[in-house]
Amino acid sequence: MFSGIIEDIGIVESFDKKNNVLSINTKLQKIKIGESISCAGVCLTVSKKKTGILSFNLSKETLIKSNIGTLVKGSSINIEKSLKIGQEISGHFVFGHVDGLSKIKRITKVGQSWIFLIESDAHITKYLSSKCSISLDGVSLTVNNLKKKSFEVCIIPHTWKNTTLQLNNVGDFFNTEIDMLARYVFKALNK
């Protein structure tokens, strides 16, 4: 489990698409084999490590449900270590289980911040409400405005500077994870 507060912007060292092994250069320290790491919001298990480089085996499901398969050598990627019991949660509970992809429709600079208009399928937006939490490429964000198939999030300067959101353009896709608490409440109310 993660908080959606990005700890490093890693750089893809290599992506062996034949064997589905992704290797990322990161500044994260004290990582163990078998540890869970959020990579662009996808929970991946460290299968190999050498100084500054972590490797992950990717499942077919991961490649189908996420944007991980589009990465190439040199791509930037949001990285976060898993939470420890008693650690402060500054964002929200992010599980690293991608619900689907959402597309950037518009990016607008407003003052010192950026507003992203995100288009998403109804199977995602039905769980959203104004001011709820959502994870986009592993970043914990707050939904500002909501429509049937789209929503807006505001990116403050700190988040812009410390995540890959600064590198995104209109038309790019985000790994999207619905807030798990919203999902459980939705399911309970529909019984």
Disulfide bonds with the S-S distance in Angstrom:
none
